[in-house]
Amino acid sequence: MKKQPLAYFSLAIVAVFWGTTYLAVRIGVADFPPFLFSAIRQVAAGLLLFGLLYLLKKNEPLTGRAIAQQIIPGILLITLGNGVIGWSERFIPSGLAALIVSVLPVYICIISLINGRERNLGMRTVAGLFMGCVGILLIFKDNIKDLGRHEYLWGVLACFGASLFWAIGSVYMKTNSFTTNAYTNAAIQFTSGGIGLFIASLLFDDYTHLGMVSNASLWALVYLTLVGSLLGYIAYLYAIEHLPIVVVATYAYINPVIAIVLGVLLLNEPITIITLLALATTLYGVYLINSAYRKIIKEKDNER
């Protein structure tokens, strides 16, 4: 119980600071090759975390099997998830990216249904999935004219795809057991995912204007490395260890709100009534899904 205040403080860090990362990414990739930007951020975070574990004497001997197990979520979560979202923010507003990512619990629920982990959804979960789908339709409705622009369309599709890969990676992490601790796993994921992003950078990035990178982009890179990746993920792992999963999941309600507000205030990103309605509808759908899982967990605890 004594650790709970620190756990809630860690959750507050996740809820607030992960919400700011969408703005920081948008600033960072404005004049920095997007995959290279994310690659440097993630590899640096991984190496810093390895160094921190070594200094705290929390490092563990790594086997080939342990590394291989974490390369999979590293590619799914970091390369195809986080990195592709960074690329998409070159073409779409940071608030829109956050709104699309907020649909993530809907993906996770569908994946769990497909792989047989969830058989009895219940009316509340079905209602949550329906509201999430309505939210997606509203997102498209609010940006239907912009979808006619080739780069904007690819940015939106890439963001949806990245969210799907993040969901697959999250389910993989939840359904597998590992021999190494969560912090070591995170360090391997950061590093392996970052290496994957370096490869993506060589294939897709344009280095023509690399010498013209602004100080704002460099500061965004530092912020995302130290706060977004390192501090945010450590806080998330601490919160998930000491608080119920349904409590930790509430950060998903706060992130998009912060991202949209910061985008409007600092980057003059457009916001409409439809955008707000899409946000409210999506978050309500997420709430219904999470509350349904909370009920299932309580019923299982009562049976024990």
Beta strands, then each sheet from edge to edge (+ up, - down):
end
